[in-house]
Amino acid sequence: MIYIYRLIINIILIFSPLIILVRLINKKEDIKRFKEKFSFASKERKKGKLIWFHAASVGEFLSIVSLIKKLESNKKISQILLTTSTLTSSKLFAKFKFKKTIHQFFPIDANIVSRRFLNFWKPDLAIFVDSEIWPNTLLNLKERSIKRILLNARISKRSFKKWKKLGKFSNSIFQIFNYTYPQNSESKHHLQKIGVNNIKNLGNLKFSQNNFNTYKSNKNFNKLIKSKKIWCAASTHPGEEELCLEIHLKLIKRYPNLLLILIPRHVERINDLRRNLVKYNLKYHIHSDNRSINKETKLYIVDTYGETGLFFKKCKIVFLGKSLTVEGGQNPLEPARDNCLIIHGPKVSNFKEIYYNLNKSKIAFKISNSNQLYKKIKDLLRNTKKNSKAKKQINLLGSKILNNNFNEIRQYL
């Protein structure tokens, strides 16, 4: 099976220059740094012990920020390398003021590219986050006797079925990890079914994902909201924005001073959103526009990364997307930690246990369609008090989980 995988990856490698070119045209790659995906490093490898974290994108990266910051204080570590695969995660990384940590794009998992990457960086410990499984890289790490950890591992029911179809191959790949730390009981169960050994439950690192202040207070925005009622639609995907805008038009009839803060999951879609706004006849403002904001503004669109906390702090009602029109869900802990009440759809399989606990505590509320979403927002708008119990609960648990993971990793240094 590994030979079939390598054949497919090598074919992808042959066509990768064309793929990268298309992605550059669509502004999904960094024109100055895309060579990193072929293992041409743009940063220096310092002398001493190097810890390598690989996280796919924004969510996975944010889940380990607290851990990275804690590890930076360890004198045994000279440098921490973080790799991710997406342009958005690299832009978000730039907002953090790390002392020892540098960012590179994860290289294509072709054998020749993977070897070049490891020959240059020579990590002392490799930590893969969530569900990042790359066979060639893992095999090359094993060949070099570099310890391999799967941290905050997530194996959903859907991905488990895919791995199960691969039979012994999936078992042999997961067995490459020296230690595996699942983020929830479902993942632990699936990992055991695959036949993974050395499993230990340390808790979900997403609970330790503190709100790092990577943004500046916006005076124009603060002035606008003084006389407004607010609700927020965050991490929205296609179809969800239209649904929220239709609901907002209905709500404005009841609350003329109501403002919707719209934070799409992918800000590259802003221009498409603006074109679609014509039919709603709503006065709107784009966050990156520094001009004064018209007081009649009914819609505030956020087109930057890493600033959601600024808006969660100002409102109490958040609809969290990727839950009605797209499967998976988004991490609800950030708005919950800011004491927001969260509304979500039924498609939250990636955060099922977290949502279960938040629903049980009446911090989050599940809806199934637009009519229910409208009624729930209307109901919550009547109560002007912001929820106050979530932050303390989450931070206490997050601190414990962070220390568990830090102490576990420290023993491998």
C-alpha positions as CSV (number, residue, x, y, z in Angstrom):
1,M,0.0,0.0,0.0
2,I,2.9,2.4,0.8
3,Y,4.1,2.0,-2.8
4,I,0.7,2.9,-4.2
5,Y,0.7,6.0,-1.9
6,R,4.1,7.0,-3.1
7,L,3.2,6.6,-6.7
8,I,0.1,8.9,-6.2
9,I,2.2,11.5,-4.3
10,N,4.9,11.4,-7.0
11,I,2.3,12.1,-9.7
12,I,1.0,15.0,-7.6
13,L,4.6,16.2,-7.2
14,I,5.0,16.3,-11.0
15,F,1.9,18.4,-11.5
16,S,2.5,20.5,-8.3
17,P,4.1,23.5,-10.1
18,L,0.9,23.9,-12.2
19,I,-1.2,23.4,-9.0
20,I,0.8,26.0,-7.1
21,L,0.5,28.4,-10.1
22,V,-3.3,28.2,-10.1
23,R,-3.3,28.7,-6.3
24,L,-1.0,31.7,-6.6
25,I,-3.4,33.2,-9.2
26,N,-6.3,32.6,-6.7
27,K,-4.2,34.2,-3.9
28,K,-4.1,31.0,-1.9
29,E,-0.3,30.8,-1.8
30,D,2.4,33.2,-0.7
31,I,4.4,34.2,-3.8
32,K,7.5,34.8,-1.7
33,R,7.3,31.5,0.3
34,F,5.6,28.8,-1.8
35,K,9.1,27.2,-2.3
36,E,8.9,26.0,1.3
37,K,6.4,23.4,0.1
38,F,9.2,21.9,-1.8
39,S,11.5,22.0,1.3
40,F,13.5,25.1,0.3
41,A,13.7,26.7,3.7
42,S,13.4,30.5,4.1
43,K,14.5,30.5,7.8
44,E,17.7,29.5,9.6
45,R,18.0,26.4,11.6
46,K,19.7,27.4,14.9
47,K,22.1,25.2,16.9
48,G,20.7,23.2,19.7
49,K,17.4,21.3,20.4
50,L,14.6,21.9,17.9
51,I,11.0,20.8,18.5
52,W,8.8,20.5,15.4
53,F,5.0,21.0,15.5
54,H,2.8,20.4,12.5
55,A,-0.7,21.8,12.5
56,A,-2.9,21.8,9.4
57,S,-4.4,25.2,9.6
58,V,-5.9,28.0,11.8
59,G,-7.9,25.8,14.3
60,E,-5.1,23.3,14.9
61,F,-2.5,26.1,15.3
62,L,-4.6,28.0,17.8
63,S,-5.1,24.9,19.9
64,I,-1.3,24.7,20.6
65,V,-0.5,28.4,20.9
66,S,-0.6,28.3,24.7
67,L,1.5,25.1,24.7
68,I,4.1,26.7,22.4
69,K,4.4,29.8,24.6
70,K,4.9,27.6,27.6
71,L,7.5,25.5,25.9
72,E,9.4,28.6,24.8
73,S,10.3,29.2,28.4
74,N,12.1,25.8,28.6
75,K,15.9,26.5,28.4
76,K,16.5,23.1,26.8
77,I,14.8,24.2,23.6
78,S,16.7,26.4,21.3
79,Q,14.1,26.7,18.6
80,I,10.5,25.6,17.8
81,L,9.5,25.0,14.2
82,L,5.8,25.3,13.4
83,T,4.6,24.1,10.0
84,T,1.1,24.6,8.6
85,S,-0.4,24.1,5.2
86,T,-2.5,27.2,4.6
87,L,-1.9,30.8,3.8
88,T,-4.4,32.0,6.4
89,S,-2.6,30.2,9.2
90,S,0.7,31.8,8.2
91,K,-0.9,35.2,8.3
92,L,-2.3,34.5,11.7
93,F,1.1,33.3,13.0
94,A,2.6,36.6,12.1
95,K,0.3,38.3,14.6
96,F,1.9,36.5,17.5
97,K,5.1,37.6,19.1
98,F,6.9,34.3,19.6
99,K,10.4,34.4,20.9
100,K,11.8,31.0,19.7
101,T,9.2,29.9,17.2
102,I,9.4,30.2,13.4
103,H,6.9,29.3,10.7
104,Q,7.4,27.3,7.5
105,F,4.9,25.8,5.1
106,F,4.5,22.0,5.4
107,P,6.3,20.3,2.5
108,I,4.6,18.0,0.0
109,D,4.7,14.5,1.4
110,A,6.8,13.1,-1.5
111,N,9.7,11.0,-0.2
112,I,12.5,13.1,-1.8
113,V,10.9,16.4,-0.5
114,S,10.3,14.9,3.0
115,R,13.9,13.8,3.2
116,R,15.3,17.2,2.2
117,F,13.1,18.8,4.8
118,L,14.3,16.5,7.6
119,N,17.9,16.7,6.5
120,F,17.8,20.5,6.9
121,W,15.7,20.9,10.1
122,K,16.9,17.8,12.0
123,P,14.1,18.0,14.6
124,D,14.7,16.3,18.0
125,L,11.0,15.7,18.5
126,A,8.2,15.8,15.9
127,I,4.6,16.5,17.1
128,F,1.7,16.2,14.7
129,V,-1.5,17.9,15.8
130,D,-5.1,16.7,15.5
131,S,-5.5,14.4,12.4
132,E,-2.3,15.2,10.4
133,I,-1.1,11.8,9.2
134,W,1.6,11.9,6.4
135,P,3.1,8.4,5.7
136,N,6.3,9.3,4.0
137,T,7.3,11.9,6.6
138,L,6.4,9.6,9.4
139,L,8.5,6.7,7.9
140,N,11.4,9.1,7.4
141,L,11.2,10.3,11.0
142,K,11.2,6.6,12.2
143,E,14.2,5.8,10.0
144,R,16.1,8.7,11.7
145,S,14.9,7.5,15.2
146,I,13.2,10.9,15.9
147,K,10.4,10.5,18.4
148,R,6.9,11.0,16.9
149,I,3.9,12.2,18.8
150,L,0.2,12.6,17.7
151,L,-1.1,15.3,19.9
152,N,-4.7,16.2,20.6
153,A,-5.5,13.4,18.1
154,R,-9.0,13.6,16.5
155,I,-10.4,10.6,14.6
156,S,-14.0,11.2,13.7
157,K,-16.5,8.5,12.8
158,R,-16.1,9.4,9.1
159,S,-12.3,9.4,9.1
160,F,-12.3,6.2,11.1
161,K,-14.3,4.4,8.4
162,K,-11.8,5.6,5.7
163,W,-8.8,4.4,7.8
164,K,-10.6,1.1,8.5
165,K,-10.9,0.4,4.8
166,L,-7.1,0.5,4.5
167,G,-6.8,-2.4,6.9
168,K,-3.2,-3.2,8.0
169,F,-1.8,-0.2,6.3
170,S,-3.7,2.2,8.6
171,N,-2.5,0.2,11.6
172,S,1.1,0.3,10.4
173,I,1.0,4.0,9.9
174,F,-0.5,4.9,13.3
175,Q,1.9,2.5,15.0
176,I,4.8,4.7,13.8
177,F,3.8,7.2,16.5
178,N,5.6,6.5,19.8
179,Y,2.8,8.1,21.7
180,T,-0.8,9.2,20.8
181,Y,-2.9,11.6,22.9
182,P,-6.6,11.7,21.8
183,Q,-8.6,14.9,22.4
184,N,-11.8,13.0,23.3
185,S,-13.3,9.6,24.1
186,E,-14.6,9.1,20.6
187,S,-11.1,9.5,19.1
188,K,-9.7,7.2,21.7
189,H,-12.2,4.5,20.9
190,H,-11.4,4.8,17.2
191,L,-7.7,4.7,17.7
192,Q,-8.0,1.5,19.8
193,K,-10.1,-0.1,17.1
194,I,-7.4,0.7,14.6
195,G,-5.0,-1.0,16.9
196,V,-2.9,1.9,18.2
197,N,-0.8,1.4,21.3
198,N,0.6,3.9,23.8
199,I,-2.7,5.9,24.1
200,K,-3.1,8.4,26.9
201,N,-5.9,10.8,27.5
202,L,-4.6,14.3,28.5
203,G,-7.8,16.3,27.6
204,N,-8.6,18.5,24.6
205,L,-6.0,21.3,24.1
206,K,-8.7,23.5,22.6
207,F,-9.8,24.2,26.2
208,S,-6.4,25.9,26.8
209,Q,-6.8,28.0,23.7
210,N,-6.7,31.4,25.5
211,N,-7.8,34.6,23.8
212,F,-4.5,36.1,22.8
213,N,-4.9,39.8,22.1
214,T,-3.6,40.1,18.6
215,Y,-5.8,43.1,17.8
216,K,-6.1,46.7,18.6
217,S,-9.3,48.4,19.8
218,N,-11.1,50.1,17.0
219,K,-12.4,53.6,18.0
220,N,-14.7,53.9,15.1
221,F,-16.3,50.5,15.9
222,N,-16.7,51.3,19.6
223,K,-18.4,54.6,18.7
224,L,-20.8,52.8,16.3
225,I,-22.0,50.2,18.9
226,K,-22.7,52.6,21.7
227,S,-26.3,52.9,20.8
228,K,-26.7,49.5,19.1
229,K,-28.0,46.0,19.9
230,I,-25.6,43.5,18.5
231,W,-25.5,39.9,17.3
232,C,-22.7,38.2,15.5
233,A,-22.4,35.5,12.8
234,A,-18.9,34.0,12.9
235,S,-17.0,31.4,10.9
236,T,-19.8,31.4,8.4
237,H,-19.6,29.4,5.1
238,P,-21.5,29.8,1.8
239,G,-25.3,29.7,2.3
240,E,-25.0,30.7,6.0
241,E,-24.3,34.3,5.2
242,E,-27.4,34.6,3.1
243,L,-29.5,32.9,5.8
244,C,-28.2,35.3,8.5
245,L,-28.8,38.3,6.3
246,E,-32.4,37.3,5.6
247,I,-32.9,36.8,9.4
248,H,-31.2,40.2,10.1
249,L,-33.7,42.0,7.8
250,K,-36.6,40.4,9.8
251,L,-35.0,41.3,13.1
252,I,-34.4,45.0,12.1
253,K,-38.2,45.5,11.8
254,R,-38.4,44.7,15.5
255,Y,-35.1,46.2,16.6
256,P,-34.3,49.2,14.3
257,N,-30.9,49.8,16.0
258,L,-29.7,46.2,15.5
259,L,-26.2,45.6,14.1
260,L,-25.0,42.3,12.6
261,I,-21.3,41.6,12.8
262,L,-20.5,39.1,10.0
263,I,-17.2,37.3,10.2
264,P,-16.8,34.8,7.3
265,R,-14.5,31.9,7.9
266,H,-12.6,32.7,4.7
267,V,-12.0,36.4,4.2
268,E,-11.0,35.8,0.6
269,R,-14.7,35.6,-0.1
270,I,-15.3,39.2,0.9
271,N,-15.6,40.5,-2.7
272,D,-18.2,37.8,-3.5
273,L,-20.2,38.8,-0.4
274,R,-20.1,42.4,-1.3
275,R,-21.5,41.7,-4.7
276,N,-24.4,39.7,-3.2
277,L,-25.2,42.5,-0.7
278,V,-27.0,44.6,-3.3
279,K,-30.2,42.7,-3.0
280,Y,-30.4,43.2,0.7
281,N,-30.3,47.0,0.6
282,L,-28.3,47.1,3.9
283,K,-25.9,49.9,4.8
284,Y,-22.6,48.1,5.6
285,H,-19.1,48.8,6.6
286,I,-15.9,46.8,6.0
287,H,-13.6,46.4,9.1
288,S,-10.4,47.2,7.3
289,D,-11.8,50.5,6.0
290,N,-10.5,53.1,8.4
291,R,-12.9,55.8,7.4
292,S,-15.6,57.0,9.8
293,I,-18.6,54.6,10.0
294,N,-22.1,55.8,9.1
295,K,-24.3,55.7,12.2
296,E,-27.1,54.0,10.1
297,T,-24.8,51.0,9.4
298,K,-26.7,47.8,9.9
299,L,-24.0,45.3,8.9
300,Y,-20.3,45.2,9.9
301,I,-18.2,42.8,7.9
302,V,-14.9,41.6,9.3
303,D,-12.3,41.0,6.6
304,T,-9.2,40.3,8.8
305,Y,-7.9,37.3,10.7
306,G,-7.1,37.0,14.4
307,E,-9.5,39.7,15.6
308,T,-12.7,37.7,16.4
309,G,-12.0,38.2,20.1
310,L,-12.5,42.0,19.7
311,F,-16.1,41.4,18.5
312,F,-16.9,38.5,20.9
313,K,-16.1,40.8,23.8
314,K,-18.6,43.4,22.6
315,C,-21.6,41.1,22.0
316,K,-23.5,38.4,23.8
317,I,-25.1,36.5,21.0
318,V,-23.0,34.5,18.5
319,F,-24.2,32.2,15.7
320,L,-21.3,29.9,14.9
321,G,-21.1,28.7,11.3
322,K,-20.0,25.6,9.5
323,S,-22.9,24.0,11.3
324,L,-26.0,24.5,9.0
325,T,-24.9,24.3,5.4
326,V,-21.5,22.6,5.9
327,E,-20.6,19.6,8.1
328,G,-18.0,19.8,10.9
329,G,-18.6,22.9,13.1
330,Q,-16.2,25.4,14.5
331,N,-14.6,25.6,17.9
332,P,-17.2,27.3,20.2
333,L,-14.7,27.8,23.1
334,E,-13.5,31.2,22.1
335,P,-16.9,33.0,22.2
336,A,-17.8,30.9,25.2
337,R,-14.7,32.1,27.0
338,D,-15.8,35.7,26.2
339,N,-19.1,34.8,28.0
340,C,-21.2,34.8,24.8
341,L,-24.3,32.7,24.3
342,I,-23.7,30.5,21.2
343,I,-26.3,29.3,18.6
344,H,-25.3,26.5,16.3
345,G,-26.7,24.1,13.7
346,P,-26.7,20.3,14.0
347,K,-23.6,19.7,11.8
348,V,-20.9,19.9,14.6
349,S,-19.3,16.5,14.4
350,N,-15.7,17.9,14.9
351,F,-16.7,19.4,18.3
352,K,-19.5,17.1,19.4
353,E,-18.3,16.6,23.0
354,I,-17.5,20.3,23.5
355,Y,-20.9,21.3,22.2
356,Y,-22.6,18.7,24.4
357,N,-21.1,20.2,27.5
358,L,-21.9,23.8,26.5
359,N,-25.5,22.8,25.6
360,K,-25.9,21.1,28.9
361,S,-24.8,24.3,30.7
362,K,-27.1,26.4,28.5
363,I,-24.1,28.3,27.1
364,A,-24.8,27.0,23.6
365,F,-28.2,26.3,21.9
366,K,-28.8,24.0,18.9
367,I,-31.1,25.0,16.1
368,S,-32.0,23.1,12.9
369,N,-33.2,25.7,10.5
370,S,-33.5,29.4,9.8
371,N,-36.9,29.8,11.5
372,Q,-35.5,28.3,14.7
373,L,-32.4,30.5,14.4
374,Y,-34.6,33.6,14.0
375,K,-36.7,32.7,17.1
376,K,-33.6,32.0,19.3
377,I,-31.9,35.3,18.4
378,K,-35.1,37.2,19.0
379,D,-35.5,35.4,22.4
380,L,-31.9,36.1,23.5
381,L,-32.1,39.8,22.4
382,R,-34.8,40.3,25.0
383,N,-32.3,39.5,27.7
384,T,-29.6,42.1,27.7
385,K,-27.4,40.5,30.3
386,K,-24.2,38.8,29.1
387,N,-23.6,35.2,30.3
388,S,-21.0,35.3,33.1
389,K,-20.2,31.7,34.1
390,A,-18.5,30.2,31.1
391,K,-15.1,31.8,31.2
392,K,-14.1,30.7,34.7
393,Q,-15.2,27.1,34.0
394,I,-13.3,26.8,30.7
395,N,-10.2,28.5,31.9
396,L,-9.8,26.2,35.0
397,L,-10.2,23.1,32.8
398,G,-7.9,24.6,30.1
399,S,-5.2,25.3,32.6
400,K,-5.2,21.7,33.9
401,I,-5.1,20.3,30.3
402,L,-2.3,22.6,29.3
403,N,-0.1,21.6,32.2
404,N,-0.9,17.9,31.5
405,N,0.3,18.2,27.9
406,F,3.3,20.4,28.9
407,N,4.5,17.9,31.5
408,E,4.1,15.0,29.1
409,I,6.1,16.7,26.3
410,R,8.8,17.9,28.8
411,Q,9.8,14.3,29.5
412,Y,10.9,13.8,25.9
413,L,13.2,16.8,25.8
